[in-house]
Amino acid sequence: MAKELILLADVEGLGTEGEIVRVAEGYARNFLLPNKKAAAVTSATRRLVEKKKEERLAREAADRDAAQAVAEQLKKASVTLTVKTGENNKLFGSVTAADVLDTLEKQGIKLDKKQLELTAPIRELGVFDLPVKLHPDVEATLKVWVVEE
């Protein structure tokens, strides 16, 4: 027999929060209900899911707005890194994401290493535009200057 439940959280392979699903009684009894991933379909649980959905949407909007503010800061900011060079302007070592993030933090902009999309260390002098993914909907570009010491 199948049991009809409303999902209180996203369940991989089954559905997303707020969806009404039909599952086997054993699956419901042994996994979904004890782990509070689903509840019986009632008007109270529907209201609870709607309230959670509204809160999640508000939180996502606030996160997006914060990411937009950081993106505006990044448009105005640039990072200048001075490095030691040898013959033919060849760098000793390389410029990594950590170097860029440290310099940015000194300017008052804090980013996570995962947000900076630097696929390989910078090994030459010049100006580089690094993509920064602040939010699934918000991307920015950071200008990085690598100059000789």
C-alpha positions as CSV (number, residue, x, y, z in Angstrom):
1,M,0.0,0.0,0.0
2,A,1.1,3.5,-0.7
3,K,1.0,6.4,1.7
4,E,0.6,10.0,0.7
5,L,3.0,12.5,2.4
6,I,4.0,16.1,2.1
7,L,7.8,16.6,1.9
8,L,9.3,18.9,4.6
9,A,12.7,18.9,3.0
10,D,14.3,18.0,-0.3
11,V,14.7,14.3,-0.7
12,E,17.0,13.1,-3.5
13,G,15.3,10.9,-6.0
14,L,11.8,11.6,-4.5
15,G,11.0,15.3,-4.7
16,T,11.4,18.8,-3.3
17,E,10.1,20.5,-0.2
18,G,6.4,21.1,-0.3
19,E,5.7,18.4,-2.9
20,I,3.0,15.8,-2.2
21,V,4.3,12.3,-2.9
22,R,3.1,8.7,-2.7
23,V,5.6,6.3,-1.1
24,A,5.6,2.8,0.3
25,E,4.5,2.6,3.9
26,G,7.8,1.1,5.0
27,Y,9.8,3.9,3.4
28,A,7.6,6.4,5.1
29,R,7.6,4.7,8.5
30,N,11.3,3.8,8.6
31,F,13.0,6.8,6.9
32,L,10.9,9.8,6.0
33,L,8.8,10.2,9.2
34,P,11.6,9.5,11.8
35,N,14.0,11.8,10.0
36,K,11.3,14.6,9.8
37,K,11.7,14.7,6.0
38,A,7.9,14.3,5.5
39,A,4.6,14.5,7.3
40,A,1.0,13.4,6.7
41,V,-0.9,15.7,4.4
42,T,-3.1,18.0,6.5
43,S,-4.0,21.6,6.3
44,A,-1.5,22.4,9.2
45,T,1.4,20.8,7.4
46,R,0.4,22.6,4.2
47,R,0.5,25.9,6.1
48,L,3.9,24.9,7.7
49,V,5.4,24.2,4.2
50,E,4.1,27.5,2.8
51,K,5.6,29.4,5.7
52,K,8.9,27.6,5.2
53,K,8.8,28.4,1.5
54,E,8.2,32.1,2.2
55,E,11.1,32.2,4.7
56,R,13.4,30.4,2.2
57,L,12.4,32.9,-0.6
58,A,13.1,35.8,1.7
59,R,16.4,34.4,2.8
60,E,17.4,33.8,-0.8
61,A,16.4,37.3,-1.8
62,A,18.5,38.7,1.1
63,D,21.5,36.6,0.0
64,R,21.1,37.8,-3.6
65,D,21.0,41.4,-2.4
66,A,24.1,41.0,-0.3
67,A,25.9,39.4,-3.3
68,Q,24.8,42.3,-5.5
69,A,26.3,44.7,-3.0
70,V,29.6,42.8,-3.0
71,A,29.5,42.7,-6.8
72,E,29.3,46.5,-6.8
73,Q,32.3,46.8,-4.5
74,L,34.3,44.4,-6.8
75,K,33.5,46.6,-9.8
76,K,35.2,49.5,-8.1
77,A,38.1,47.5,-6.6
78,S,41.3,46.2,-8.2
79,V,44.1,44.2,-6.7
80,T,47.7,45.0,-7.4
81,L,50.2,42.4,-6.5
82,T,53.9,43.1,-6.7
83,V,56.1,40.1,-7.3
84,K,59.8,39.4,-7.7
85,T,60.9,38.6,-11.2
86,G,64.0,37.2,-12.8
87,E,65.3,37.4,-16.3
88,N,62.8,38.1,-19.1
89,N,60.2,39.2,-16.4
90,K,59.8,35.6,-15.3
91,L,58.0,35.3,-11.9
92,F,59.7,33.6,-9.0
93,G,56.8,31.4,-7.9
94,S,53.2,32.3,-8.9
95,V,50.2,34.3,-7.8
96,T,47.5,32.1,-6.2
97,A,43.9,32.7,-5.2
98,A,45.0,33.0,-1.6
99,D,47.3,35.9,-2.5
100,V,44.5,37.7,-4.3
101,L,42.0,37.1,-1.4
102,D,44.5,38.4,1.2
103,T,45.0,41.6,-0.7
104,L,41.2,41.9,-1.2
105,E,40.7,41.4,2.5
106,K,43.0,44.3,3.3
107,Q,40.7,46.4,1.2
108,G,37.7,45.3,3.3
109,I,36.2,42.8,0.9
110,K,36.0,39.3,2.2
111,L,35.5,36.4,-0.3
112,D,35.6,32.7,0.0
113,K,38.2,30.8,-2.0
114,K,35.5,28.9,-3.8
115,Q,34.0,32.1,-5.1
116,L,37.1,33.2,-6.9
117,E,37.3,31.2,-10.2
118,L,41.1,31.1,-10.7
119,T,41.7,27.8,-12.4
120,A,45.5,27.9,-12.5
121,P,48.0,30.2,-10.7
122,I,49.1,33.3,-12.5
123,R,52.7,32.9,-13.7
124,E,53.3,36.1,-15.7
125,L,53.1,39.9,-15.4
126,G,50.0,41.7,-16.6
127,V,46.4,42.5,-16.0
128,F,43.9,39.7,-15.5
129,D,40.1,39.7,-15.2
130,L,39.1,37.0,-12.7
131,P,35.5,35.9,-12.6
132,V,33.9,35.8,-9.2
133,K,30.7,33.8,-8.6
134,L,29.1,35.4,-5.6
135,H,25.6,33.7,-5.9
136,P,24.0,31.4,-8.5
137,D,22.4,34.5,-10.0
138,V,25.3,37.0,-9.4
139,E,28.7,37.1,-11.0
140,A,31.3,39.8,-11.0
141,T,34.8,40.4,-12.5
142,L,37.8,41.4,-10.4
143,K,40.7,43.1,-12.1
144,V,44.1,41.8,-10.9
145,W,47.3,43.6,-11.7
146,V,50.5,41.6,-11.4
147,V,53.5,44.0,-11.5
148,E,57.2,43.8,-11.0
149,E,58.7,44.6,-7.6
